[in-house]
Amino acid sequence: GSISKDMGGPMVIYVGIGSLIVAVMILQAFTEPLALTVAFSTPQTGIYTMAEAVWAHGILWRLRQTMVLPTVMIGVGLLCRVLYLTVMHKSNGVGLIMVIHRVAVMLVESACLLPMLGLFHEQRPQLPKADGGAPLASQIGSVDEGHENQPSAEWKAKLTDLARRSISVGDLLSFYAQLGSTEIMPRYDPWRSTTNDVVRQAIIPLSHDGQGKGGKAYSTVRSSQALVAPARCMVTHTWSGLFVDLVAAVVADALDLSEYGAVAEGLAGGHCEALRHKLQARGALDDTYWICAFCINQHCSICGSFSPEPQQRTVAHAKWDADRRDTVTGEVFVLCECGEPQVLNDNPDECELNKFDQMMGLLHVEVQGFRHLVVVDRQFRVFSRVWCVAELVEAHFSRIEQRVQLCSCKGLHDDDEDHDLYVRLATLTVANAEASRPEDKDAILARIPCIREFDAQLQAAIFGQHGLLNRR
């Protein structure tokens, strides 16, 4: 009788039990996120990812406690009051118990609220420290490395020549509009043809000077005798991605869009002129980009041959065979007969395939507002290519403005239930990165003094506080 009269009888019991049920539900809700952070708190995921996981685990654990503790105190306090009345059969002292309970709950709630409001905000993990205590700089060797003293005059001249090449968005659209015609790559399929297909069957044929007369970079052929504006943005992409996605990402970047999926649909649907009008209205039609497929002279590197054939009946051989065939027809590419002498790693000063990171640094110094665009293909393979990884880390630690273009941000949301993408990216290591030419990978790995520390920087460049995917 006294329970009903003084405190609402069974209602107090319901509220108390309900509070404990809510506490159990909170504990259950945090179980999976905490388990994920534990799974990533291992050295196998890399230094930075492990530090991020440990940091996230601590944040989630404290957040869970701040939500559970007040709820449990409310439930336990109410049930204790009911138990006191039931056992003692009197209401004397209940008022004091109620006051103590309410004060205790208020104090606990206040203490738990402070961390939730960010009063005790913890900094995200920082990169490992070098021996001197300063953050590690980019682990890729400088341009001076690989030379006994300073870079030769030939190296500097080739570096400067590369940095002067570019292609405008308007020219890129004009090139794309020709694909699929009877003269240029008639079998082009926007949803199947890769950048590798287009380089072999369109860029190379359009940039040679005739049989036995050599060839030039497409950007050099396309440009007139007038002075060409230097690139204001360097593009990192993978040749295994769809070519329509590469063009769409550049157009989307020039239009300041966050995703390139809709632009790719427009290009595939033949709406190049509509996109050109949008670019012109924005004043972005003449924006210049440095894209290796167009700005490297393919005739002195790949046009007349394929990479060395790996051992047959291996995964490497299957990939090699696929790379020398058109994705649509399955036919082996016809090799170019321009006769341009090939210049590869055995002639490092004149080679155009070993200077991407240094050229990025040069453009950063010489071009005001220079930035770096990472085109993420639909399979996220760009993060597994050795040169792409090198460029990404170089830009990140050179404080070059970086932007990322994805087909869609789906899969990167915090509440996405499929964690496969995060697992793939979190376990990346440059040691497993791929390269079309094994000598490229060997040269880059030789310039990295510590793979483990470089991987930590790679993770920071992708997931860190100022990383690429942290901005989505």
Disulfide bonds with the S-S distance in Angstrom:
none
